Amino acid sequence: MRSRLLSRRALIRALSALGLAPALPLMRRQASEAATSTFEERWQDVAPALMKAMCEHCAAFSDLGRVSRETDPVKLRRAATLDEIRRLDAASDLEGKLLLAVCRYPAGNDAEQHDKATYLLGVFDGNAPEADLVTAILWSMTREAAQSTNRPDQSV
């Protein structure tokens, strides 16, 4: 079955509709800075698998923030219970796993490279990524990753 490709505009609409896009302000700023004619000349599609990976991470990132606020001892005015701590750990593990999937995704064209980089810049937003994430990003840029039939985003 042939996979349907979605445009970058569809990606931005989907992320803004979900209200979960940490990188959306950066995407808008860079898109507005680009010359319209240059932008249209280089128009390429973004694979649904990359969009799915970013959207899933956005949802997990948002959920982690919610769970973190719900288990905050200051807000609770008591120590978090063991169940609350386990829920926070599970949300953190899922977010980390999905972020790693985005980092490992081998971009197939310039649009995917741009959107992946823009998204990750928004996620890290001045914070240094961990070594395993940097390794995953670098691996995704290799020829082996581009030729791999077992894409890392599909195992999540």
DRENTORKOL-3810 file (N, C-alpha, C; in nm, 4 decimals):
REM DRENTORKOL-3810
@n.u->0.0833; n.v->-0.1175; n.w->0.0000; ca.u->0.0000; ca.v->0.0000; ca.w->0.0000; c.u->0.0881; c.v->0.1244; c.w->0.0000
@n.u->0.0599; n.v->0.2149; n.w->-0.0857; ca.u->0.1387; ca.v->0.3376; ca.w->-0.0988; c.u->0.1041; c.v->0.4335; c.w->0.0149
@n.u->0.2059; n.v->0.4850; n.w->0.0841; ca.u->0.1787; ca.v->0.5762; ca.w->0.1952; c.u->0.1475; c.v->0.7156; c.w->0.1416
@n.u->0.0518; n.v->0.7790; n.w->0.2032; ca.u->0.0096; ca.v->0.9120; ca.w->0.1629; c.u->0.0994; c.v->1.0141; c.w->0.2296
@n.u->0.1502; n.v->1.1090; n.w->0.1527; ca.u->0.2352; ca.v->1.2130; ca.w->0.2065; c.u->0.1516; c.v->1.3361; c.w->0.2373
@n.u->0.1831; n.v->1.4018; n.w->0.3474; ca.u->0.1116; ca.v->1.5216; ca.w->0.3874; c.u->0.2044; c.v->1.6416; c.w->0.3776
@n.u->0.1487; n.v->1.7546; n.w->0.3458; ca.u->0.2284; ca.v->1.8745; ca.w->0.3280; c.u->0.2709; c.v->1.9324; c.w->0.4618
@n.u->0.3662; n.v->2.0234; n.w->0.4570; ca.u->0.4133; ca.v->2.0895; ca.w->0.5776; c.u->0.3010; c.v->2.1734; c.w->0.6384
@n.u->0.2182; n.v->2.2304; n.w->0.5521; ca.u->0.1050; ca.v->2.3081; ca.w->0.6036; c.u->0.0111; c.v->2.2182; c.w->0.6834
@n.u->-0.0094; n.v->2.0955; n.w->0.6350; ca.u->-0.0956; ca.v->2.0014; ca.w->0.7072; c.u->-0.0345; c.v->1.9665; c.w->0.8425
@n.u->0.0974; n.v->1.9532; n.w->0.8476; ca.u->0.1658; ca.v->1.9258; ca.w->0.9741; c.u->0.1424; c.v->2.0394; c.w->1.0729
@n.u->0.1609; n.v->2.1619; n.w->1.0289; ca.u->0.1434; ca.v->2.2769; ca.w->1.1172; c.u->-0.0013; c.v->2.2872; c.w->1.1630
@n.u->-0.0964; n.v->2.2650; n.w->1.0710; ca.u->-0.2389; ca.v->2.2676; ca.w->1.1086; c.u->-0.2698; c.v->2.1589; c.w->1.2110
@n.u->-0.2156; n.v->2.0392; n.w->1.1898; ca.u->-0.2431; ca.v->1.9280; ca.w->1.2814; c.u->-0.1865; c.v->1.9555; c.w->1.4200
@n.u->-0.0637; n.v->2.0043; n.w->1.4257; ca.u->-0.0018; ca.v->2.0312; ca.w->1.5554; c.u->-0.0715; c.v->2.1448; c.w->1.6278
@n.u->-0.1113; n.v->2.2498; n.w->1.5548; ca.u->-0.1788; ca.v->2.3616; ca.w->1.6209; c.u->-0.3194; c.v->2.3219; c.w->1.6649
@n.u->-0.3869; n.v->2.2361; n.w->1.5867; ca.u->-0.5198; ca.v->2.1896; ca.w->1.6253; c.u->-0.5135; c.v->2.1089; c.w->1.7549
@n.u->-0.4059; n.v->2.0316; n.w->1.7717; ca.u->-0.3894; ca.v->1.9537; ca.w->1.8940; c.u->-0.3474; c.v->2.0411; c.w->2.0115
@n.u->-0.2916; n.v->2.1582; n.w->1.9817; ca.u->-0.2435; ca.v->2.2450; ca.w->2.0874; c.u->-0.1254; c.v->2.1867; c.w->2.1607
@n.u->-0.0492; n.v->2.1018; n.w->2.0931; ca.u->0.0577; ca.v->2.0286; ca.w->2.1590; c.u->0.1944; c.v->2.0546; c.w->2.0991
@n.u->0.2103; n.v->2.1556; n.w->2.0188; ca.u->0.3344; ca.v->2.1727; ca.w->1.9448; c.u->0.4320; c.v->2.2646; c.w->2.0174
@n.u->0.5317; n.v->2.2099; n.w->2.0847; ca.u->0.6300; ca.v->2.2961; ca.w->2.1502; c.u->0.7108; c.v->2.3773; c.w->2.0508
@n.u->0.7252; n.v->2.3300; n.w->1.9279; ca.u->0.8081; ca.v->2.3989; ca.w->1.8294; c.u->0.7284; c.v->2.4888; c.w->1.7368
@n.u->0.5984; n.v->2.4983; n.w->1.7532; ca.u->0.5154; ca.v->2.5719; ca.w->1.6597; c.u->0.5539; c.v->2.7195; c.w->1.6484
@n.u->0.5811; n.v->2.7928; n.w->1.7583; ca.u->0.6215; ca.v->2.9328; ca.w->1.7410; c.u->0.7492; c.v->2.9449; c.w->1.6588
@n.u->0.8436; n.v->2.8541; n.w->1.6772; ca.u->0.9668; ca.v->2.8576; ca.w->1.5999; c.u->0.9381; c.v->2.8284; c.w->1.4535
@n.u->0.8488; n.v->2.7334; n.w->1.4250; ca.u->0.8119; ca.v->2.7021; ca.w->1.2871; c.u->0.7519; c.v->2.8240; c.w->1.2185
@n.u->0.6610; n.v->2.8920; n.w->1.2875; ca.u->0.5950; ca.v->3.0089; ca.w->1.2289; c.u->0.6958; c.v->3.1194; c.w->1.2012
@n.u->0.7866; n.v->3.1432; n.w->1.2954; ca.u->0.8842; ca.v->3.2498; ca.w->1.2788; c.u->0.9743; c.v->3.2199; c.w->1.1598
@n.u->1.0229; n.v->3.0975; n.w->1.1477; ca.u->1.1103; ca.v->3.0640; ca.w->1.0364; c.u->1.0368; c.v->3.0659; c.w->0.9039
@n.u->0.9113; n.v->3.0232; n.w->0.9026; ca.u->0.8347; ca.v->3.0238; ca.w->0.7782; c.u->0.8088; c.v->3.1660; c.w->0.7326
@n.u->0.7833; n.v->3.2571; n.w->0.8270; ca.u->0.7564; ca.v->3.3948; ca.w->0.7872; c.u->0.8828; c.v->3.4649; c.w->0.7407
@n.u->0.9981; n.v->3.4214; n.w->0.7917; ca.u->1.1236; ca.v->3.4823; ca.w->0.7503; c.u->1.1658; c.v->3.4373; c.w->0.6108
@n.u->1.1233; n.v->3.3190; n.w->0.5698; ca.u->1.1604; ca.v->3.2665; ca.w->0.4387; c.u->1.0847; c.v->3.3416; c.w->0.3299
@n.u->1.1505; n.v->3.3646; n.w->0.2201; ca.u->1.0849; ca.v->3.4296; ca.w->0.1066; c.u->0.9794; c.v->3.3350; c.w->0.0504
@n.u->0.8620; n.v->3.3885; n.w->0.0208; ca.u->0.7507; ca.v->3.3053; ca.w->-0.0243; c.u->0.7855; c.v->3.2312; c.w->-0.1520
@n.u->0.8481; n.v->3.2973; n.w->-0.2471; ca.u->0.8796; ca.v->3.2302; ca.w->-0.3737; c.u->0.9790; c.v->3.1167; c.w->-0.3513
@n.u->1.0785; n.v->3.1382; n.w->-0.2683; ca.u->1.1761; ca.v->3.0339; ca.w->-0.2388; c.u->1.1088; c.v->2.9176; c.w->-0.1685
@n.u->1.0197; n.v->2.9490; n.w->-0.0758; ca.u->0.9479; ca.v->2.8464; ca.w->0.0000; c.u->0.8640; c.v->2.7610; c.w->-0.0944
@n.u->0.7928; n.v->2.8233; n.w->-0.1866; ca.u->0.7075; ca.v->2.7492; ca.w->-0.2786; c.u->0.7889; c.v->2.6672; c.w->-0.3780
@n.u->0.9053; n.v->2.7187; n.w->-0.4197; ca.u->0.9883; ca.v->2.6457; ca.w->-0.5147; c.u->1.0426; c.v->2.5169; c.w->-0.4542
@n.u->1.0664; n.v->2.5158; n.w->-0.3264; ca.u->1.1250; ca.v->2.3997; ca.w->-0.2589; c.u->1.0198; c.v->2.3131; c.w->-0.1897
@n.u->0.8948; n.v->2.3308; n.w->-0.2214; ca.u->0.7866; ca.v->2.2597; ca.w->-0.1530; c.u->0.8054; c.v->2.1089; c.w->-0.1640
@n.u->0.8067; n.v->2.0423; n.w->-0.0517; ca.u->0.8171; ca.v->1.8973; ca.w->-0.0462; c.u->0.7199; c.v->1.8465; c.w->0.0594
@n.u->0.6861; n.v->1.7208; n.w->0.0494; ca.u->0.5935; ca.v->1.6614; ca.w->0.1451; c.u->0.6678; c.v->1.5984; c.w->0.2612
@n.u->0.5977; n.v->1.5916; n.w->0.3729; ca.u->0.6500; ca.v->1.5285; ca.w->0.4935; c.u->0.5765; c.v->1.3962; c.w->0.5113
@n.u->0.6514; n.v->1.2902; n.w->0.5320; ca.u->0.5928; ca.v->1.1565; ca.w->0.5464; c.u->0.5025; c.v->1.1495; c.w->0.6696
@n.u->0.3914; n.v->1.0797; n.w->0.6582; ca.u->0.3017; ca.v->1.0636; ca.w->0.7733; c.u->0.3698; c.v->0.9998; c.w->0.8946
@n.u->0.4679; n.v->0.9141; n.w->0.8708; ca.u->0.5374; ca.v->0.8493; ca.w->0.9829; c.u->0.6112; c.v->0.9519; c.w->1.0686
@n.u->0.6740; n.v->1.0514; n.w->1.0049; ca.u->0.7435; ca.v->1.1557; ca.w->1.0811; c.u->0.6418; c.v->1.2430; c.w->1.1533
@n.u->0.5345; n.v->1.2794; n.w->1.0842; ca.u->0.4304; ca.v->1.3597; ca.w->1.1487; c.u->0.3728; c.v->1.2859; c.w->1.2685
@n.u->0.3476; n.v->1.1563; n.w->1.2512; ca.u->0.2924; ca.v->1.0754; ca.w->1.3594; c.u->0.3888; c.v->1.0716; c.w->1.4775
@n.u->0.5174; n.v->1.0521; n.w->1.4488; ca.u->0.6173; ca.v->1.0471; ca.w->1.5559; c.u->0.6205; c.v->1.1789; c.w->1.6340
@n.u->0.6159; n.v->1.2919; n.w->1.5619; ca.u->0.6190; ca.v->1.4218; ca.w->1.6300; c.u->0.4903; c.v->1.4457; c.w->1.7085
@n.u->0.3753; n.v->1.4105; n.w->1.6506; ca.u->0.2475; ca.v->1.4295; ca.w->1.7202; c.u->0.2379; c.v->1.3408; c.w->1.8441
@n.u->0.2841; n.v->1.2163; n.w->1.8326; ca.u->0.2822; ca.v->1.1274; ca.w->1.9483; c.u->0.3722; c.v->1.1808; c.w->2.0592
@n.u->0.4886; n.v->1.2348; n.w->2.0207; ca.u->0.5765; ca.v->1.2922; ca.w->2.1221; c.u->0.5119; c.v->1.4147; c.w->2.1852
@n.u->0.4480; n.v->1.4981; n.w->2.1031; ca.u->0.3792; ca.v->1.6164; ca.w->2.1567; c.u->0.2763; c.v->1.5763; c.w->2.2613
@n.u->0.1970; n.v->1.4751; n.w->2.2297; ca.u->0.0938; ca.v->1.4288; ca.w->2.3231; c.u->0.1567; c.v->1.3754; c.w->2.4514
@n.u->0.2639; n.v->1.2989; n.w->2.4378; ca.u->0.3320; ca.v->1.2431; ca.w->2.5562; c.u->0.3971; c.v->1.3543; c.w->2.6381
@n.u->0.4538; n.v->1.4541; n.w->2.5704; ca.u->0.5160; ca.v->1.5684; ca.w->2.6373; c.u->0.4108; c.v->1.6461; c.w->2.7170
@n.u->0.2958; n.v->1.6659; n.w->2.6568; ca.u->0.1859; ca.v->1.7352; ca.w->2.7234; c.u->0.1353; c.v->1.6540; c.w->2.8426
@n.u->0.1214; n.v->1.5236; n.w->2.8230; ca.u->0.0749; ca.v->1.4359; ca.w->2.9302; c.u->0.1745; c.v->1.4341; c.w->3.0461
@n.u->0.3028; n.v->1.4324; n.w->3.0134; ca.u->0.4053; ca.v->1.4357; ca.w->3.1179; c.u->0.3945; c.v->1.5640; c.w->3.2000
@n.u->0.3717; n.v->1.6755; n.w->3.1339; ca.u->0.3537; ca.v->1.8013; ca.w->3.2069; c.u->0.2332; c.v->1.7976; c.w->3.2989
@n.u->0.1225; n.v->1.7413; n.w->3.2503; ca.u->0.0013; ca.v->1.7302; ca.w->3.3307; c.u->0.0240; c.v->1.6408; c.w->3.4521
@n.u->0.0833; n.v->1.5239; n.w->3.4297; ca.u->0.1088; ca.v->1.4302; ca.w->3.5395; c.u->0.2078; c.v->1.4914; c.w->3.6382
@n.u->0.3046; n.v->1.5627; n.w->3.5872; ca.u->0.4023; ca.v->1.6273; ca.w->3.6744; c.u->0.3352; c.v->1.7301; c.w->3.7662
@n.u->0.2439; n.v->1.8084; n.w->3.7097; ca.u->0.1716; ca.v->1.9060; ca.w->3.7925; c.u->0.0818; c.v->1.8365; c.w->3.8945
@n.u->0.0205; n.v->1.7252; n.w->3.8533; ca.u->-0.0691; ca.v->1.6527; ca.w->3.9435; c.u->0.0046; c.v->1.5835; c.w->4.0580
@n.u->0.1325; n.v->1.5563; n.w->4.0406; ca.u->0.2091; ca.v->1.4868; ca.w->4.1450; c.u->0.3051; c.v->1.5799; c.w->4.2190
@n.u->0.2929; n.v->1.7081; n.w->4.1960; ca.u->0.3798; ca.v->1.8060; ca.w->4.2614; c.u->0.3460; c.v->1.8125; c.w->4.4105
@n.u->0.4434; n.v->1.7828; n.w->4.4973; ca.u->0.4164; ca.v->1.7828; ca.w->4.6420; c.u->0.3689; c.v->1.9185; c.w->4.6945
@n.u->0.4145; n.v->2.0264; n.w->4.6336; ca.u->0.3707; ca.v->2.1587; ca.w->4.6783; c.u->0.2220; c.v->2.1767; c.w->4.6481
@n.u->0.1810; n.v->2.1372; n.w->4.5283; ca.u->0.0403; ca.v->2.1482; ca.w->4.4908; c.u->-0.0459; c.v->2.0506; c.w->4.5720
@n.u->0.0052; n.v->1.9301; n.w->4.5934; ca.u->-0.0689; ca.v->1.8299; ca.w->4.6693; c.u->-0.0736; c.v->1.8615; c.w->4.8189
@n.u->0.0250; n.v->1.9378; n.w->4.8650; ca.u->0.0419; ca.v->1.9684; ca.w->5.0082; c.u->0.0656; c.v->1.8421; c.w->5.0911
@n.u->0.1277; n.v->1.7459; n.w->5.0219; ca.u->0.1661; ca.v->1.6194; ca.w->5.0855; c.u->0.2668; c.v->1.5521; c.w->4.9926
@n.u->0.3290; n.v->1.4487; n.w->5.0419; ca.u->0.4207; ca.v->1.3724; ca.w->4.9573; c.u->0.3389; c.v->1.2900; c.w->4.8578
@n.u->0.3936; n.v->1.2737; n.w->4.7395; ca.u->0.3260; ca.v->1.1936; ca.w->4.6376; c.u->0.3230; c.v->1.0473; c.w->4.6808
@n.u->0.2136; n.v->0.9795; n.w->4.6485; ca.u->0.2014; ca.v->0.8381; ca.w->4.6817; c.u->0.2858; c.v->0.7560; c.w->4.5838
@n.u->0.3045; n.v->0.6300; n.w->4.6167; ca.u->0.3814; ca.v->0.5410; ca.w->4.5309; c.u->0.3155; c.v->0.5273; c.w->4.3931
@n.u->0.1827; n.v->0.5182; n.w->4.3889; ca.u->0.1110; ca.v->0.5098; ca.w->4.2615; c.u->0.1312; c.v->0.6355; c.w->4.1777
@n.u->0.1293; n.v->0.7514; n.w->4.2414; ca.u->0.1500; ca.v->0.8778; ca.w->4.1698; c.u->0.2919; c.v->0.8856; c.w->4.1142
@n.u->0.3879; n.v->0.8409; n.w->4.1904; ca.u->0.5271; ca.v->0.8404; ca.w->4.1447; c.u->0.5439; c.v->0.7440; c.w->4.0275
@n.u->0.4801; n.v->0.6274; n.w->4.0356; ca.u->0.4873; ca.v->0.5313; ca.w->3.9247; c.u->0.4236; c.v->0.5882; c.w->3.7979
@n.u->0.3115; n.v->0.6591; n.w->3.8141; ca.u->0.2462; ca.v->0.7214; ca.w->3.6989; c.u->0.3372; c.v->0.8261; c.w->3.6351
@n.u->0.4050; n.v->0.9037; n.w->3.7177; ca.u->0.4992; ca.v->1.0040; ca.w->3.6673; c.u->0.6161; c.v->0.9362; c.w->3.5962
@n.u->0.6685; n.v->0.8293; n.w->3.6537; ca.u->0.7783; ca.v->0.7554; ca.w->3.5904; c.u->0.7355; c.v->0.6974; c.w->3.4555
@n.u->0.6144; n.v->0.6416; n.w->3.4500; ca.u->0.5644; ca.v->0.5831; ca.w->3.3247; c.u->0.5471; c.v->0.6907; c.w->3.2178
@n.u->0.4946; n.v->0.8064; n.w->3.2560; ca.u->0.4770; ca.v->0.9169; ca.w->3.1610; c.u->0.6126; c.v->0.9675; c.w->3.1126
@n.u->0.7096; n.v->0.9743; n.w->3.2019; ca.u->0.8439; ca.v->1.0185; ca.w->3.1653; c.u->0.9115; c.v->0.9188; c.w->3.0723
@n.u->0.8970; n.v->0.7906; n.w->3.1018; ca.u->0.9562; ca.v->0.6871; ca.w->3.0163; c.u->0.8963; c.v->0.6898; c.w->2.8760
@n.u->0.7640; n.v->0.7041; n.w->2.8672; ca.u->0.6981; ca.v->0.7094; ca.w->2.7363; c.u->0.7432; c.v->0.8320; c.w->2.6571
@n.u->0.7501; n.v->0.9462; n.w->2.7226; ca.u->0.7952; ca.v->1.0685; ca.w->2.6544; c.u->0.9372; c.v->1.0517; c.w->2.6049
@n.u->1.0244; n.v->0.9946; n.w->2.6849; ca.u->1.1628; ca.v->0.9723; ca.w->2.6441; c.u->1.1743; c.v->0.8775; c.w->2.5263
@n.u->1.0949; n.v->0.7715; n.w->2.5288; ca.u->1.0948; ca.v->0.6735; ca.w->2.4199; c.u->1.0477; c.v->0.7376; c.w->2.2891
@n.u->0.9416; n.v->0.8184; n.w->2.2966; ca.u->0.8885; ca.v->0.8826; ca.w->2.1761; c.u->0.9818; c.v->0.9921; c.w->2.1250
@n.u->1.0498; n.v->1.0627; n.w->2.2153; ca.u->1.1481; ca.v->1.1625; ca.w->2.1721; c.u->1.2641; c.v->1.0941; c.w->2.1013
@n.u->1.3070; n.v->0.9814; n.w->2.1528; ca.u->1.4136; ca.v->0.9054; ca.w->2.0878; c.u->1.3707; c.v->0.8614; c.w->1.9482
@n.u->1.2446; n.v->0.8224; n.w->1.9324; ca.u->1.1942; ca.v->0.7826; ca.w->1.8003; c.u->1.2002; c.v->0.8986; c.w->1.7020
@n.u->1.1670; n.v->1.0188; n.w->1.7466; ca.u->1.1765; ca.v->1.1367; ca.w->1.6592; c.u->1.3226; c.v->1.1623; c.w->1.6239
@n.u->1.4097; n.v->1.1535; n.w->1.7223; ca.u->1.5525; ca.v->1.1777; ca.w->1.6983; c.u->1.6101; c.v->1.0765; c.w->1.5993
@n.u->1.5676; n.v->0.9527; n.w->1.6079; ca.u->1.6207; ca.v->0.8467; ca.w->1.5213; c.u->1.5581; c.v->0.8447; c.w->1.3829
@n.u->1.4504; n.v->0.9167; n.w->1.3606; ca.u->1.3802; ca.v->0.9102; ca.w->1.2327; c.u->1.4716; c.v->0.9616; c.w->1.1208
@n.u->1.4992; n.v->0.8774; n.w->1.0198; ca.u->1.5840; ca.v->0.9220; ca.w->0.9080; c.u->1.5016; c.v->1.0034; c.w->0.8076
@n.u->1.5236; n.v->1.1326; n.w->0.8060; ca.u->1.4490; ca.v->1.2210; ca.w->0.7161; c.u->1.4818; c.v->1.1880; c.w->0.5716
@n.u->1.3782; n.v->1.1826; n.w->0.4889; ca.u->1.3949; ca.v->1.1421; ca.w->0.3497; c.u->1.4138; c.v->1.2560; c.w->0.2516
@n.u->1.3833; n.v->1.3792; n.w->0.2932; ca.u->1.3999; ca.v->1.4928; ca.w->0.2028; c.u->1.4286; c.v->1.6190; c.w->0.2843
@n.u->1.4490; n.v->1.7292; n.w->0.2148; ca.u->1.4826; ca.v->1.8542; ca.w->0.2831; c.u->1.3708; c.v->1.9021; c.w->0.3751
@n.u->1.2460; n.v->1.8844; n.w->0.3344; ca.u->1.1339; ca.v->1.9284; ca.w->0.4173; c.u->1.1301; c.v->1.8502; c.w->0.5477
@n.u->1.1525; n.v->1.7204; n.w->0.5403; ca.u->1.1532; ca.v->1.6391; ca.w->0.6623; c.u->1.2706; c.v->1.6779; c.w->0.7517
@n.u->1.3870; n.v->1.7011; n.w->0.6914; ca.u->1.5024; ca.v->1.7444; ca.w->0.7706; c.u->1.4725; c.v->1.8765; c.w->0.8402
@n.u->1.4140; n.v->1.9697; n.w->0.7661; ca.u->1.3831; ca.v->2.1007; ca.w->0.8229; c.u->1.2818; c.v->2.0893; c.w->0.9360
@n.u->1.1730; n.v->2.0168; n.w->0.9119; ca.u->1.0684; ca.v->2.0070; ca.w->1.0126; c.u->1.1148; c.v->1.9300; c.w->1.1359
@n.u->1.1936; n.v->1.8268; n.w->1.1150; ca.u->1.2477; ca.v->1.7508; ca.w->1.2278; c.u->1.3416; c.v->1.8395; c.w->1.3103
@n.u->1.4305; n.v->1.9105; n.w->1.2426; ca.u->1.5239; ca.v->1.9986; ca.w->1.3128; c.u->1.4496; c.v->2.1100; c.w->1.3860
@n.u->1.3516; n.v->2.1699; n.w->1.3213; ca.u->1.2737; ca.v->2.2765; ca.w->1.3834; c.u->1.1996; c.v->2.2255; c.w->1.5060
@n.u->1.1413; n.v->2.1084; n.w->1.4925; ca.u->1.0692; ca.v->2.0485; ca.w->1.6044; c.u->1.1636; c.v->2.0227; c.w->1.7218
@n.u->1.2786; n.v->1.9611; n.w->1.6932; ca.u->1.3719; ca.v->1.9291; ca.w->1.8012; c.u->1.4305; c.v->2.0549; c.w->1.8646
@n.u->1.4544; n.v->2.1583; n.w->1.7844; ca.u->1.5004; ca.v->2.2853; ca.w->1.8427; c.u->1.3965; c.v->2.3401; c.w->1.9396
@n.u->1.2695; n.v->2.3282; n.w->1.9042; ca.u->1.1632; ca.v->2.3728; ca.w->1.9930; c.u->1.1532; c.v->2.2892; c.w->2.1189
@n.u->1.1750; n.v->2.1602; n.w->2.1054; ca.u->1.1688; ca.v->2.0707; ca.w->2.2216; c.u->1.2837; c.v->2.1004; c.w->2.3176
@n.u->1.4047; n.v->2.1122; n.w->2.2632; ca.u->1.5202; ca.v->2.1348; ca.w->2.3494; c.u->1.5268; c.v->2.2789; c.w->2.3987
@n.u->1.4858; n.v->2.3744; n.w->2.3186; ca.u->1.4745; ca.v->2.5162; ca.w->2.3548; c.u->1.5818; c.v->2.5641; c.w->2.4524
@n.u->1.7045; n.v->2.5532; n.w->2.4107; ca.u->1.8159; ca.v->2.6014; ca.w->2.4907; c.u->1.8746; c.v->2.4996; c.w->2.5862
@n.u->1.8065; n.v->2.3878; n.w->2.6072; ca.u->1.8579; ca.v->2.2820; ca.w->2.6937; c.u->1.9406; c.v->2.1854; c.w->2.6098
@n.u->2.0510; n.v->2.1414; n.w->2.6627; ca.u->2.1356; ca.v->2.0470; ca.w->2.5904; c.u->2.0713; c.v->1.9084; c.w->2.5918
@n.u->2.0596; n.v->1.8462; n.w->2.4743; ca.u->2.0029; ca.v->1.7107; ca.w->2.4717; c.u->2.0998; c.v->1.6104; c.w->2.5329
@n.u->2.0460; n.v->1.4999; n.w->2.5802; ca.u->2.1290; ca.v->1.3944; ca.w->2.6377; c.u->2.2110; c.v->1.3271; c.w->2.5278
@n.u->2.3172; n.v->1.2612; n.w->2.5679; ca.u->2.4099; ca.v->1.2000; ca.w->2.4722; c.u->2.3417; c.v->1.0971; c.w->2.3828
@n.u->2.2504; n.v->1.0157; n.w->2.4374; ca.u->2.1851; ca.v->0.9141; ca.w->2.3542; c.u->2.0952; c.v->0.9779; c.w->2.2480
@n.u->2.0384; n.v->1.0948; n.w->2.2780; ca.u->1.9571; ca.v->1.1643; ca.w->2.1784; c.u->2.0443; c.v->1.2222; c.w->2.0668
@n.u->2.1580; n.v->1.2765; n.w->2.1041; ca.u->2.2508; ca.v->1.3286; ca.w->2.0031; c.u->2.3001; c.v->1.2144; c.w->1.9149
@n.u->2.3328; n.v->1.1015; n.w->1.9746; ca.u->2.3760; ca.v->0.9850; ca.w->1.8977; c.u->2.2663; c.v->0.9408; c.w->1.8013
@n.u->2.1425; n.v->0.9386; n.w->1.8473; ca.u->2.0300; ca.v->0.8993; ca.w->1.7617; c.u->2.0116; c.v->0.9962; c.w->1.6458
@n.u->2.0248; n.v->1.1251; n.w->1.6730; ca.u->2.0123; ca.v->1.2257; ca.w->1.5667; c.u->2.1222; c.v->1.2061; c.w->1.4635
@n.u->2.2440; n.v->1.1869; n.w->1.5096; ca.u->2.3553; ca.v->1.1674; ca.w->1.4171; c.u->2.3389; c.v->1.0382; c.w->1.3381
@n.u->2.2927; n.v->0.9317; n.w->1.4031; ca.u->2.2694; ca.v->0.8062; ca.w->1.3320; c.u->2.1655; c.v->0.8261; c.w->1.2227
@n.u->2.0607; n.v->0.9031; n.w->1.2526; ca.u->1.9538; ca.v->0.9233; ca.w->1.1547; c.u->2.0029; c.v->0.9953; c.w->1.0299
@n.u->2.1174; n.v->1.0592; n.w->1.0390; ca.u->2.1733; ca.v->1.1327; ca.w->0.9249; c.u->2.2671; c.v->1.0467; c.w->0.8399
@n.u->2.2915; n.v->0.9222; n.w->0.8790; ca.u->2.3834; ca.v->0.8369; ca.w->0.8044; c.u->2.3150; c.v->0.7703; c.w->0.6860
@n.u->2.3954; n.v->0.7216; n.w->0.5944; ca.u->2.3410; ca.v->0.6489; ca.w->0.4787; c.u->2.2725; c.v->0.5201; c.w->0.5233
@n.u->2.3276; n.v->0.4564; n.w->0.6272; ca.u->2.2691; ca.v->0.3329; ca.w->0.6763; c.u->2.1261; c.v->0.3559; c.w->0.7254
@n.u->2.1034; n.v->0.4668; n.w->0.7897; ca.u->1.9687; ca.v->0.4980; ca.w->0.8380; c.u->1.8742; c.v->0.5232; c.w->0.7208
@n.u->1.9214; n.v->0.5927; n.w->0.6209; ca.u->1.8380; ca.v->0.6225; ca.w->0.5042; c.u->1.8025; c.v->0.4961; c.w->0.4274
@n.u->1.8911; n.v->0.3965; n.w->0.4287; ca.u->1.8673; ca.v->0.2733; ca.w->0.3551; c.u->1.7990; c.v->0.1670; c.w->0.4410
@n.u->1.7836; n.v->0.1925; n.w->0.5677; ca.u->1.7263; ca.v->0.0952; ca.w->0.6585; c.u->1.5786; c.v->0.0712; c.w->0.6271
@n.u->1.5413; n.v->-0.0563; n.w->0.6211; ca.u->1.3995; ca.v->-0.0891; ca.w->0.6006; c.u->1.3261; c.v->-0.0933; c.w->0.7331
@n.u->1.3990; n.v->-0.1122; n.w->0.8425; ca.u->1.3392; ca.v->-0.1139; ca.w->0.9751; c.u->1.3567; c.v->0.0229; c.w->1.0375
@n.u->1.2680; n.v->0.1153; n.w->1.0041; ca.u->1.2791; ca.v->0.2512; ca.w->1.0535; c.u->1.2489; c.v->0.2538; c.w->1.2028
@n.u->1.3284; n.v->0.3268; n.w->1.2812; ca.u->1.3129; ca.v->0.3260; ca.w->1.4273; c.u->1.1791; c.v->0.3794; c.w->1.4730
@n.u->1.1155; n.v->0.4662; n.w->1.3967; ca.u->0.9878; ca.v->0.5225; ca.w->1.4385; c.u->0.8757; c.v->0.4196; c.w->1.4347
@n.u->0.8935; n.v->0.3103; n.w->1.3624; ca.u->0.7896; ca.v->0.2102; ca.w->1.3499; c.u->0.7890; c.v->0.1136; c.w->1.4688
@n.u->0.8961; n.v->0.1104; n.w->1.5453; ca.u->0.9045; ca.v->0.0173; ca.w->1.6574; c.u->0.8407; c.v->0.0725; c.w->1.7827
@n.u->0.7984; n.v->0.1972; n.w->1.7817; ca.u->0.7402; ca.v->0.2598; ca.w->1.9004; c.u->0.5954; c.v->0.2264; c.w->1.9117
END
